[in-house]
Amino acid sequence: MPATEPDEDYSHEHEGGPTKSFLEHLEDLRWVLMKCAATVAITFMACLLGSPTLVKVMTHPLKKANIHNANSSSAITFLVGTNRIGTFLIDTNQPSLFGTNRFMEMVPMQIGTNLVFGMKPAADQELPPTVGQGVNLVNLGPASAFMLAFQMAIYGGIALASPFLFYFIGQFVFPALKMNEKKYSYLGLGVGILLFITGVCFCYFLLMPVALKAAVQYSEWMGFQAETWRAEEYVGFVSKFLLGMGLGFEMPVVLLVLVKIGILDYAKLAGFRRYMIVINLILGAVLTTPEVITQILMAVPLQILYEITIWIAWYWERKEKKKSDVISI
């Protein structure tokens, strides 16, 4: 009998890409690693040179938090241009020469034929980025500024390089996948990236200001001042918080992949609901400041995503059941 040609549709649906030898796969992997390393190095240098811009991005949640310490209303800050001379406490029981102004700027004034320095209220737009927010970020040490820039460049460089890293890794992995596996991989990658960005934006614009303000209030409740924070600790906290929230929003993708490969199903996910509530609250305590409001703000969207995952699993099982019923008929 003549050899039968393989079904073309079956071949495209179930077979992967061209077969390569082990050494050829190692060569491909070497090029992928080289391209990834070069991309991260370029984005790292770009972020290192753009450190002032990154500082503005990282301190935006602190400004939005609109933090005012308990002692801030009884202090006056003196400025020369954008440089702060110092902050001095005043007696709130006595009338103040400065009125309600908490920031005074030293400027040259002409009095007769004499040029003297005088004080005038400083406008809000003239204030330095970290002044007037109740919390000032400082570098304590000669190498602190460089270490802070290095830390921000690492986080920022990896974030900027991540789309290219996914593309290079996909070039290496996807040719070996079958057509249906490629379809689900592209879908999962797209949804995963969208959820990650959503989690980071939710944390950056909504959750982070609340967490920072809660941290200051909790410190004041314990009797400590929270007027100065180390800049490197602040950047590390914000970066890990954003990363943790972004990864937390990836939970539906991971669970649905486990559903697709048969490890989980609708019944298991629904039965695990009560435990997931506790897990989300624990994640809120670990990844954020350990106070109730921030924990709830983080746990609620994660629980909503889990409920959506349960309904998607139910829809898939219902669809597969209808399909099997039609085939059996």
PAKOLSE-668550 format. One line per field, with one value per residue (C-alpha): x, y, z; residue in three letters. Coordinates in steps of 0.1 Angstrom, whole numbers, padded with zeros to 4 digits, always signed. Example, Ala and Ser with C-alpha at 12.3 -4.5 7.8 and 13.67 -1.06 7.14 Angstrom:
<sites>
east = [+0123/+0137] $
north = [-0045/-0011] $
up = [+0078/+0071] $
r = [Ala/Ser] $
</sites>
This chain:
<sites>
east = [+0000/+0013/+0023/-0004/+0003/-0002/-0032/-0021/-0046/-0036/+0001/-0005/-0026/-0005/+0031/+0056/+0083/+0113/+0135/+0169/+0199/+0209/+0239/+0216/+0193/+0222/+0234/+0199/+0198/+0232/+0219/+0187/+0207/+0231/+0202/+0185/+0217/+0224/+0188/+0189/+0223/+0210/+0178/+0198/+0221/+0192/+0175/+0208/+0212/+0175/+0176/+0161/+0130/+0128/+0129/+0099/+0080/+0088/+0078/+0045/+0025/+0041/+0030/-0005/-0008/-0008/+0008/+0009/+0026/+0012/+0041/+0040/+0015/+0039/+0070/+0084/+0107/+0131/+0141/+0167/+0154/+0148/+0172/+0160/+0180/+0162/+0129/+0123/+0096/+0075/+0053/+0017/+0005/+0022/+0012/+0035/+0052/+0047/+0010/-0003/+0027/+0048/+0073/+0093/+0118/+0149/+0152/+0173/+0155/+0164/+0159/+0171/+0206/+0212/+0207/+0195/+0180/+0143/+0117/+0085/+0060/+0070/+0045/+0036/+0050/+0084/+0088/+0113/+0097/+0101/+0093/+0058/+0046/+0051/+0078/+0112/+0134/+0171/+0203/+0224/+0260/+0283/+0275/+0238/+0228/+0247/+0233/+0198/+0203/+0217/+0187/+0162/+0181/+0179/+0141/+0135/+0158/+0141/+0107/+0116/+0133/+0106/+0086/+0118/+0127/+0093/+0098/+0133/+0122/+0091/+0113/+0131/+0102/+0072/+0087/+0086/+0050/+0020/-0005/-0031/-0004/+0008/-0028/-0032/+0003/-0003/-0037/-0023/+0007/-0015/-0040/-0011/+0006/-0027/-0034/+0001/-0001/-0036/-0022/+0007/-0015/-0040/-0013/+0006/-0024/-0048/-0033/+0002/-0008/-0032/-0005/+0021/-0004/-0013/+0023/+0029/-0003/+0006/+0041/+0026/+0000/+0030/+0046/+0073/+0080/+0078/+0091/+0122/+0126/+0157/+0153/+0167/+0143/+0114/+0123/+0128/+0094/+0076/+0092/+0085/+0049/+0043/+0059/+0039/+0006/+0014/+0022/-0009/-0030/-0014/-0033/-0062/-0038/-0020/-0052/-0068/-0037/-0040/-0076/-0067/-0041/-0066/-0051/-0079/-0116/-0146/-0155/-0120/-0118/-0153/-0144/-0112/-0129/-0129/-0092/-0085/-0100/-0075/-0046/-0055/-0056/-0022/-0008/-0021/-0003/+0030/+0032/+0017/+0019/+0003/-0028/-0065/-0074/-0045/-0050/-0086/-0079/-0054/-0074/-0107/-0095/-0076/-0108/-0128/-0103/-0105/-0143/-0140/-0116/-0142/-0169/-0146/-0138/-0175/-0181/-0154/-0167/-0202/-0190/-0170/-0200/-0223/-0197/-0194/-0232/-0234/-0207/-0223/-0256] $
north = [+0000/+0035/+0055/+0078/+0115/+0128/+0149/+0186/+0199/+0174/+0182/+0219/+0213/+0188/+0191/+0216/+0234/+0219/+0195/+0207/+0190/+0196/+0218/+0239/+0244/+0255/+0279/+0294/+0297/+0314/+0341/+0346/+0351/+0375/+0396/+0397/+0407/+0434/+0448/+0449/+0467/+0493/+0500/+0500/+0527/+0547/+0546/+0554/+0586/+0594/+0591/+0625/+0615/+0582/+0600/+0621/+0590/+0572/+0601/+0608/+0585/+0603/+0637/+0623/+0610/+0646/+0637/+0662/+0652/+0661/+0685/+0701/+0728/+0740/+0744/+0769/+0760/+0784/+0782/+0798/+0791/+0754/+0747/+0742/+0759/+0742/+0736/+0752/+0745/+0774/+0779/+0775/+0792/+0824/+0846/+0839/+0866/+0845/+0841/+0808/+0804/+0773/+0780/+0812/+0820/+0842/+0867/+0899/+0932/+0968/+0991/+1025/+1022/+0989/+0954/+0931/+0896/+0894/+0867/+0862/+0834/+0806/+0797/+0760/+0756/+0769/+0742/+0713/+0680/+0665/+0696/+0703/+0667/+0660/+0634/+0643/+0617/+0619/+0602/+0594/+0588/+0598/+0568/+0567/+0588/+0564/+0533/+0548/+0556/+0520/+0505/+0525/+0517/+0479/+0480/+0505/+0487/+0453/+0469/+0487/+0456/+0432/+0434/+0427/+0399/+0382/+0386/+0370/+0341/+0336/+0334/+0305/+0287/+0291/+0273/+0240/+0244/+0229/+0252/+0249/+0254/+0286/+0299/+0295/+0308/+0340/+0345/+0339/+0362/+0390/+0387/+0383/+0415/+0434/+0421/+0429/+0465/+0469/+0457/+0481/+0511/+0502/+0501/+0532/+0555/+0543/+0519/+0533/+0568/+0552/+0528/+0556/+0578/+0549/+0542/+0578/+0578/+0545/+0558/+0589/+0568/+0549/+0582/+0583/+0611/+0602/+0634/+0619/+0586/+0571/+0574/+0539/+0522/+0542/+0532/+0496/+0495/+0511/+0489/+0457/+0469/+0476/+0443/+0423/+0438/+0432/+0396/+0392/+0402/+0373/+0348/+0342/+0333/+0308/+0292/+0290/+0273/+0247/+0243/+0238/+0211/+0193/+0199/+0222/+0224/+0245/+0224/+0226/+0264/+0270/+0248/+0267/+0301/+0305/+0297/+0322/+0350/+0343/+0340/+0373/+0391/+0375/+0387/+0422/+0421/+0409/+0430/+0462/+0481/+0457/+0477/+0469/+0495/+0487/+0450/+0452/+0475/+0449/+0418/+0429/+0431/+0399/+0382/+0396/+0383/+0349/+0349/+0358/+0328/+0305/+0316/+0312/+0277/+0270/+0283/+0262/+0230/+0238/+0244/+0211/+0192/+0206/+0196/+0161/+0157/+0167/+0142/+0114/+0121] $
up = [+0000/-0007/+0023/+0034/+0037/+0072/+0076/+0072/+0097/+0123/+0117/+0122/+0153/+0171/+0159/+0171/+0152/+0134/+0153/+0163/+0179/+0215/+0205/+0182/+0212/+0234/+0207/+0205/+0243/+0244/+0219/+0239/+0271/+0254/+0239/+0273/+0291/+0265/+0268/+0306/+0305/+0281/+0300/+0333/+0320/+0307/+0341/+0359/+0338/+0343/+0381/+0388/+0367/+0385/+0419/+0408/+0397/+0430/+0452/+0435/+0458/+0488/+0475/+0467/+0502/+0514/+0547/+0575/+0607/+0641/+0647/+0612/+0622/+0649/+0627/+0603/+0574/+0559/+0523/+0500/+0465/+0464/+0492/+0527/+0555/+0583/+0601/+0635/+0661/+0673/+0703/+0692/+0724/+0714/+0684/+0654/+0634/+0603/+0605/+0590/+0567/+0574/+0546/+0544/+0516/+0521/+0493/+0488/+0495/+0488/+0519/+0510/+0498/+0516/+0502/+0529/+0531/+0540/+0543/+0523/+0521/+0497/+0470/+0468/+0433/+0444/+0471/+0466/+0458/+0492/+0512/+0526/+0525/+0562/+0553/+0539/+0521/+0530/+0521/+0551/+0539/+0511/+0490/+0497/+0466/+0443/+0459/+0456/+0419/+0414/+0432/+0411/+0379/+0386/+0392/+0364/+0340/+0344/+0341/+0309/+0295/+0304/+0270/+0251/+0275/+0269/+0232/+0232/+0255/+0233/+0202/+0219/+0234/+0210/+0180/+0200/+0210/+0192/+0175/+0203/+0229/+0211/+0210/+0248/+0254/+0235/+0252/+0286/+0280/+0268/+0297/+0322/+0310/+0312/+0347/+0359/+0346/+0362/+0395/+0394/+0384/+0411/+0437/+0425/+0422/+0449/+0474/+0479/+0491/+0516/+0528/+0532/+0551/+0573/+0581/+0593/+0614/+0630/+0639/+0655/+0674/+0689/+0699/+0673/+0648/+0611/+0595/+0579/+0560/+0544/+0507/+0499/+0523/+0508/+0472/+0482/+0500/+0470/+0444/+0463/+0470/+0433/+0422/+0448/+0437/+0401/+0408/+0429/+0400/+0380/+0402/+0377/+0349/+0371/+0383/+0349/+0335/+0363/+0353/+0317/+0325/+0348/+0382/+0393/+0384/+0394/+0424/+0439/+0433/+0448/+0479/+0484/+0485/+0523/+0526/+0498/+0518/+0546/+0521/+0505/+0539/+0548/+0515/+0523/+0556/+0541/+0510/+0525/+0557/+0583/+0591/+0584/+0558/+0535/+0539/+0529/+0500/+0486/+0496/+0480/+0444/+0448/+0460/+0432/+0407/+0424/+0421/+0384/+0380/+0396/+0371/+0342/+0353/+0356/+0321/+0307/+0324/+0312/+0276/+0276/+0290/+0262/+0236/+0250/+0250/+0214/+0204/+0223/+0205] $
r = [Met/Pro/Ala/Thr/Glu/Pro/Asp/Glu/Asp/Tyr/Ser/His/Glu/His/Glu/Gly/Gly/Pro/Thr/Lys/Ser/Phe/Leu/Glu/His/Leu/Glu/Asp/Leu/Arg/Trp/Val/Leu/Met/Lys/Cys/Ala/Ala/Thr/Val/Ala/Ile/Thr/Phe/Met/Ala/Cys/Leu/Leu/Gly/Ser/Pro/Thr/Leu/Val/Lys/Val/Met/Thr/His/Pro/Leu/Lys/Lys/Ala/Asn/Ile/His/Asn/Ala/Asn/Ser/Ser/Ser/Ala/Ile/Thr/Phe/Leu/Val/Gly/Thr/Asn/Arg/Ile/Gly/Thr/Phe/Leu/Ile/Asp/Thr/Asn/Gln/Pro/Ser/Leu/Phe/Gly/Thr/Asn/Arg/Phe/Met/Glu/Met/Val/Pro/Met/Gln/Ile/Gly/Thr/Asn/Leu/Val/Phe/Gly/Met/Lys/Pro/Ala/Ala/Asp/Gln/Glu/Leu/Pro/Pro/Thr/Val/Gly/Gln/Gly/Val/Asn/Leu/Val/Asn/Leu/Gly/Pro/Ala/Ser/Ala/Phe/Met/Leu/Ala/Phe/Gln/Met/Ala/Ile/Tyr/Gly/Gly/Ile/Ala/Leu/Ala/Ser/Pro/Phe/Leu/Phe/Tyr/Phe/Ile/Gly/Gln/Phe/Val/Phe/Pro/Ala/Leu/Lys/Met/Asn/Glu/Lys/Lys/Tyr/Ser/Tyr/Leu/Gly/Leu/Gly/Val/Gly/Ile/Leu/Leu/Phe/Ile/Thr/Gly/Val/Cys/Phe/Cys/Tyr/Phe/Leu/Leu/Met/Pro/Val/Ala/Leu/Lys/Ala/Ala/Val/Gln/Tyr/Ser/Glu/Trp/Met/Gly/Phe/Gln/Ala/Glu/Thr/Trp/Arg/Ala/Glu/Glu/Tyr/Val/Gly/Phe/Val/Ser/Lys/Phe/Leu/Leu/Gly/Met/Gly/Leu/Gly/Phe/Glu/Met/Pro/Val/Val/Leu/Leu/Val/Leu/Val/Lys/Ile/Gly/Ile/Leu/Asp/Tyr/Ala/Lys/Leu/Ala/Gly/Phe/Arg/Arg/Tyr/Met/Ile/Val/Ile/Asn/Leu/Ile/Leu/Gly/Ala/Val/Leu/Thr/Thr/Pro/Glu/Val/Ile/Thr/Gln/Ile/Leu/Met/Ala/Val/Pro/Leu/Gln/Ile/Leu/Tyr/Glu/Ile/Thr/Ile/Trp/Ile/Ala/Trp/Tyr/Trp/Glu/Arg/Lys/Glu/Lys/Lys/Lys/Ser/Asp/Val/Ile/Ser/Ile] $
</sites>
